[in-house]
Amino acid sequence: MWHSLNLSEVKQKLRTNYQYGLTNDEAEKRYSRYGPNKLEDKPKESIAIKFIKQFNDFMIIILIIASIISAVITKMQGENDYIDSIIIIAIVVLNAMMGVIQEYKAEKSLEALKSMTTPKVNVRREGRVRSINSTELVPRRCCFIRGWKFCSS
């Protein structure tokens, strides 16, 4: 679509002047309409879901099966010595708890790093080049006409 338009049509559709840039009012309107310029975070999983996911490993499944087999054999022999099964299950559960804790700490560290590293970008607003946080960018629609790139901000 954009390749078939002339320069004046492009400026009209993008509602901007490529030499002057956006006005501060227009940038604020677009910001309030579209929100911050950042990727949406995926919904956080609950601790219970994270805990259950710790058991989704081949070796963990083998250990659980071994524990069940050990308990069944102990029962069939008529003994009441389920200590091996209890130890295996305890180790698997302890391993899952440690995995959840490590995952939680890693997520917190990543969130801290994200908040510390907000890059700055240069934009043209009201004819002047300004440096702003990249999260404050408004949606940027660009088009190419005869080798030239035209953007809305």
N, C-alpha and C positions, 0 to 999 in steps of 0.2 A: 504494500500500500504506500509506504513512505517514498519509495523510489520513483513513483509516478507523479509526485507533487512538485510544484515549483517552490522556490524559497519563501515567497510571501504566504503561500498556503500552509507551509510547515510552521512558520512563526505564528500564524493564526491558530492552528490546531494545538500547538504546544503552549499557547498563551504566554509567550515569553519573547524577549529580545536577546538574541545570542551575544550581543556586544554589551548590553546593559545588565543582563541576568534577571533574576527575579527580584521583586520588591520584598522588603522584609515582611510586609503584611501578607503577600501571596505565599511566601515560604512558611509563615506561621499557619495559614489556612491549610496548606497541604500537609504540614506536620500534624495538625489536629485531626485532619481527615484520615491520613494513612498511618499515623503513629511513628514511633522511632524506627530508624533504619538499622534493624538488627534481625538476626534470625530468631524465629520463635523457638523457645526451649520446649523440648518434648515434655509431656507430663511426667512428674516425678513418680517413681514407683514407691509403694509403701514398703515398710521394712519387712512385712510378712511375705510379700512377693519376692523381694530380694533374697530373703532367707530360703524360700522354696526353690528359687533358681540356683542356689548353691548346690542342690542335689542333682542338677542336670549335667552330670559328668559321668563318663563311662566307668572310671575307677570307683567313684562313690557308689554307683549303682551296683557294681560287683561286690563292694564291701557290704552293702545292705543285704544283697542276696546271700552272701556268705554268712551273715549274722542270722538270717532267717533259717538257712539250712542247718546251722549249728544248733539253733533253738529247737528245730524239729527233730534232729537226731537225738538231742538230749532228752526230749520228751518221749521219743520212741524207746529209748533205753530205760526209761523209768527213773531217771536221775533228776534231781532238782538243782543241778549245778548249771545255771544259765550265765555264769560269770563271763565266759568268752563272748557270748552274744551281747551282753550288757556293755562290755568294754568296747567292742567294735562300734555299737550304736553311739556310745558316749563320745568316742573319737570323731565319728562322722558329724555329730551334732556340734561338737566343739569346733571342728574345722569349718562348718557352715557359719557359725557365729563369728569366728575370726574373719572369714571372707566378707561378711556383711559389714563388719567394723572397718575393714580396710577399704572397701568400696565407698563407704560413707566418708571416710577421711579423704579419699582421692577426689570425690565429688566436691567437697568443701574447698580443697586446694585449687581445683580447676575454677570454681566460682570466684575465688579470691584473685586468681591470675587474670580472669576475664575482666574483673572490675578495675584492675590495675593497668590494663593495656588497651585503652580506648584510643585508637589512632586519630590523628588530626588530618583534616583534608582542607584543600583550598577551594572556595566557591566564589562565584561572582554574584554579588548582591548589590543592587542599586548602582551598578557601574564600578564598584570597587571589589577587589579580591580580598576575601576574609578567610581566616583560618578558624574552623569549627570542629567539634567532635564529629566523628563519622556517624554517630547515632542520631545526630540532628539533621542529617541530609533528608531532603524531601524526595519523593519518588522521581526518578530521573528517567525520562523517556527520551531516547536518542534516535536519530534517524540519519541515514547517509544519503546525500544527494550529490551525484556527480563527483564522488570521492571526498566530499566534505562531510564532517560530522557535526550535527546540530543537536544540542541537548537542552532540556528544560531548566537545568540549573547548573 
